[in-house]
């Protein structure tokens, strides 16, 4: 995999973790065991994971050639404000070293199921393939790809 593909894998990983965290608050079965602020705390934890999705999307888009101006426009911010807030998310200096990109992303892996945070990005991609196939609605008209994550990398 290339550096931008590994960054994209990190984005997929954070997105899957967000779905897993959201699923944990869909069920109402454990509500009587939650304290009075339990749902709020869980929602705030999910927000932290969503913020990782946004951060990894920025990193991936930068690796794919997006400029600060492009990203500032996406955020509807001026470039100076955008760079002050998100400029630290530039990992393009690691683009030629996919292992270094993964080493940057892996310590902050937000996944509940840590097999998607493997030391090897290819192994993590295949674990995300399996994760996605477990979550695909099989009632869809078009059958899912057997490798919905790794095939695109």
N, C-alpha and C positions, 0 to 999 in steps of 0.2 A: 504494500500500500504506500501511497505517497503521503506527504505531510498533510495536505488538505483533505485527503480521504480519512486519515486518522482523526483529524479535527472533526470531520463530519460524523465519524463513529462516536466521538465524545458527545456530540449533540444528540445523536440517537439514544445514547445511553441515558443522558439526563432527561430526555423526553419520556423514555420508558419508565424511569424512576418516578416521574411526575404522575403518570397514569397509575402506577402501583400505589402511590400515596393517595391519589384521589379515590381509588377503589376502597381504600380503608375507611373513608368517611361516608361512602354510599350506604353501607349497611347500618341499620338502626339497632341491631341485636345487642350490641355492647353499650348502648347509651346509658343504661342504669349503672354501669360501672365507671363511667366517665365523671370526673368532677365537673363543677358548674361551668368551668371555662375550658373543658376538654376539647370541645369542637373548635373553639377559637384557636386554641394552641395547635391543634392538628392543621387547621387551615393556614396558620402562619408558617408552620413547618413546610407545608406544600408551597407557599409563596416563595420560601427560600429556594426550593427546588426549581420552581419556575424561573427564578432569577438566574439559576445556573443554566437553564435552557437558553435564556436570552444572552448570557455571557458567552456561551459556547457557540451560539448562532453568530454573534459578532466575530468571534475568533475564526470561525469557518468562513464567513463571508470575506473577512480580511485576507485569509489564506487564498481565497478564490479571486482576489483582485479588487474587492470593494475598497474604495477610498474613504477617508474620514468624511469627506464631503457627501459621498453617497450615503453613508451610515447616519450622518447628522440629519440628512434629509428624511431618511426613514423614521428617525425619532422626532422629526419636526423641531429640531434644535439648530442653533447656529453652531458652526464648526468648533469655535473656541469652547463653548459650553459642553459640547459633546466630547471633545478631546479631554477636557478636565475631568469629566465623569467616567468615561469609558476608555480613554487612551491606554490605560494599563493592560487592556485585554488583547493587545497586539502581540501575537506569537509568530509573525511572519519570519522572524530571524531564525526560526527552527524549521522552516519549510523543507529544507533538504535533508532533514533527519527525522523521519517518522517516529522512531523510537523516542526521540527527545520530546516530540509533540505529545506522545502518549504518556511519557513520564511527567509532563506538565499537567495533564488532565487527570490521570489516574488517582493521584492522592486525594482529589476532591470528588471522587466518584460517588454520586448520590444514590446509587441503586440499593434497594432492599435486598435483592438477590445478587450477591457479589460475584457470581460466575460471569456476569457481564462486565466485571472490572478486572478480568484476568490480566496477568503481566504481559501477555501476548495480545496485541490488538486483533489479530486474525481470529484467535480463540474467542475474544470478546464479541466480535462480529457474528460468529456462528452461534454464540449463546443468545445474542439478540435476535437472530433468525428464529431460533426456537421460541423465544419469548413472544415474538410477534405472531408466530403461527398459533400459539396458545390463545392469543387475544383476537385473532381475526374472526369475524362473524362468517361462519361457513354457509350462511344462507345467501351470501353475495352471489351474483350471477357469474362473475368471472372468478375462477379459482385463483387463490393466491400463489405467487411464485414460491417455489420450495426454499428459496434463499432471499427473502424480501429485503434484508439489510446488506448482507455480504455481496450479493450480485451487483449492487450499484456502486460498490467501492472499487 
